[in-house]
Amino acid sequence: MRRAYPVGIATTMRLIDNHLDDRSLSDYLARLLPMAGEACIQVAYLRVSGIELLREPLSELARRGGRLRLLTCGDFSQTEPEALRFLRELGGRTEVRMVSSSGLQGFHPKCYLLTTGRYSVLVVGSSNFTGGGLRDNVELNLALELPV
């Protein structure tokens, strides 16, 4: 099955479900992060199991002065303090924030936006920043590769 679908001039859509063609969201992000100057991530759940899959590319982004912004939720005890600690200790241009869904009618996004000098990639779908969401579970994510 073909996985990339042309949308317009130099715009591509990809479906990533962690199992089709043996391609996972963690593999996809690990290939993009070394080229990214900025990564913005909004997820409901952040766990050490997700950090472990992308520890090196995230560390490298911070070491070379890239910007990492992450917004997550503290509800339901699904976001782990150790995962937050790792990201905060990256230093540099790393911002980590937590919100409470009280008063928001819930906070449950799964959105990854990475920007290089040539293009941006937006991934929206069902994958939290967990080992299950990034690799082990059957998920459904749409990645749009857009020229800058």
Secondary structure, DSSP 4 states (H G I P E B T S, - for coil): ---EEEEETTEEEEEE-SSGGG--HHHHHHHHGGG-SEEEEEES-B-HHHHHHHHHHHHHHHHTT-EEEEEEE-GGG-S-HHHHHHHHHT-TEEEEEEE--TTTT----EEEEEE-SSEEEEEEES--BSHIIIIIS---EEEEEEE-
